[in-house]
Amino acid sequence: MKKLSPKDVKALLANLCCSQCKNEFSINSIKFLEQDCDILLCSLSCEKCGKDFGEVVFNFNRKADKHLPLEIVDGPEPISYDDVIDAHKFIKDNL
């Protein structure tokens, strides 16, 4: 299995760090699980504090000369108290 080099990891994860201890990620932070062509399934964790970030998927084209760093994509807003109350009422009235 062809894996990412330390240079590849540094380029891809340049904008990211551990949210717990602010340590930068390195090649040792990634455990390779599977590969299908250019798709790599990996497990990401902080080698300093041990925080587990779960599985990540890299679409890594080896023929490209340069790779842009990954960016954080914010998800939806957390659920509110009103969301929980609405869900409770819905379940109570419809089940």
N, C-alpha and C positions, 0 to 999 in steps of 0.2 A: 504494500500500500504506500503510495507516494504521499508524504505528509507535508505540512507547512514547515518552512524553515524558520529559524528565529527571526530572520529579516522580514519574512512574510508576516509573522505574528506582530512584530513591532509596527509594521506599516498599517495593518488592519485594525489593531487595537490602540493606536496612538491617542485617540480622543477619549478612551475609556479607562477607568480605574475602579478598584474595589470600593463599593459604596460604604463599607464598614470601616476599613483602615486606610483607604486612599492609596494603597499600594498599586503600582503599575502591573499589568499582566505581562507574562512572558510565555515562552514555549512550554515551560513547566506547569503553567496554569491550565493547559489544555490536554485533555485525554481524548484520543481519537477512538471513536466507537465504530463507525462505518464509513464507507466511501462508495459512491456510485458516480462514475465519471468525474465531473467537476464539483459534485455535491459532497461535502464532508459533514458528517454528524459527529459532534464533539461534546464533551462535558467540560464546563468552565468553572473553575474554582480559584480562590485566592491562595497562592502558595504561602503567604505570610500569616494570615489569620484563619484560613481554612473555610471561609464562607463559600457555600455552594450556590452557584448561579444557574444550575440545571443544564439542560442540553441546549446547544446552539447549532445552527445550520449555516455553513459557509458555502456560498456558490463561488468557488475559486477557480478562475480561468488561468491555467498555467501558461497559456500562450500570450497573455497580456504582459506588457512591459512594466506597467505601473498599476497599483491598486490604491483606491481611495480609502482613507480610514472609515471605519464604521461610525455611525452616529446613533445617539440615543433617540428612540422614538417613544414619545409619551403616549401612554394608553388613555383610556377613558377616565373620567373623574371617578373617584371612589363613591360607593353608594352612600346615600345620606340616611338620616333617621326617618325622614318622610318616605323614602323608597322602601324601607323595611316595614313601616306601618301600612303603606299601600299594598305591599305584597301579602302581609298578614290578612288584611281585609279581603283581598281578592281570593286567597285560599279559603278563608272562613266562609265567604259567600258562595263560592263555586264548587266546593268539595263536599 
